[in-house]
Amino acid sequence: MRRRARELAMRALFAHTQGGVDLEEALQHALSAMGGEEDPYGDPLDEEGVAFARRLLEGFKAHQEEVDRVLKETVEGW
């Protein structure tokens, strides 16, 4: 369940940062895509999994400047 929740959070985060989509909108879109026909892993998340993904995204929002700084310092070609 946590692996799928982290995947959900990463899908939403990618859409938010790369596509300029509002984070909540990105989360809802990613959630609707999980478990659909195009999702290779299949199983949708339960409420606990979605809540965990939300907490991960809230943590990112609270520490976005620090995350960006660490990425710039450590990842080549970012």
C-alpha positions in Angstrom: 0.0 0.0 0.0 2.8 2.5 0.8 4.6 1.8 -2.4 1.4 2.7 -4.3 0.9 5.7 -2.2 4.4 7.0 -2.9 3.8 6.3 -6.6 0.6 8.4 -6.4 2.4 11.2 -4.7 5.2 11.1 -7.3 2.8 11.2 -10.2 1.0 14.2 -8.7 4.3 15.9 -7.9 5.6 15.4 -11.4 2.4 16.9 -12.9 2.6 19.8 -10.4 6.2 20.7 -11.0 6.6 19.9 -14.7 3.1 20.8 -15.9 2.2 23.7 -13.7 -0.9 21.9 -12.5 -2.3 22.8 -9.0 -1.1 20.1 -6.6 -4.6 19.1 -5.5 -5.8 18.9 -9.1 -2.7 16.8 -10.0 -3.4 14.5 -7.1 -7.0 13.9 -8.2 -5.9 13.3 -11.8 -3.2 10.8 -10.7 -5.6 9.1 -8.4 -8.2 8.7 -11.1 -5.5 7.2 -13.4 -4.4 4.6 -10.8 -6.1 1.3 -11.2 -7.4 2.1 -14.7 -6.8 0.2 -17.9 -3.5 2.0 -18.6 -2.1 1.4 -15.1 0.2 -1.6 -15.3 0.0 -2.2 -11.5 -3.8 -2.3 -11.3 -5.0 -2.0 -7.8 -6.4 1.3 -6.7 -5.5 2.8 -3.3 -7.8 2.7 -0.2 -8.5 5.7 1.9 -5.4 5.1 4.1 -3.2 5.0 1.1 -4.6 8.2 -0.3 -4.1 9.9 3.1 -0.5 8.8 3.2 0.1 10.2 -0.3 -1.5 13.5 0.9 0.9 13.6 3.9 3.8 13.1 1.6 2.7 16.0 -0.7 2.0 18.2 2.3 5.6 17.5 3.5 6.9 18.5 0.1 4.9 21.7 0.1 6.2 22.6 3.6 9.8 21.9 2.6 9.8 22.8 -1.1 12.6 25.3 -0.8 14.9 22.9 1.1 14.1 20.1 -1.4 14.9 22.3 -4.4 18.2 23.4 -2.7 19.3 19.9 -2.0 18.4 18.8 -5.6 20.4 21.7 -7.1 23.4 20.8 -4.9 23.4 17.1 -5.5 21.9 16.2 -8.9 23.9 16.8 -12.0 22.1 18.3 -15.0 18.9 19.1 -13.0 
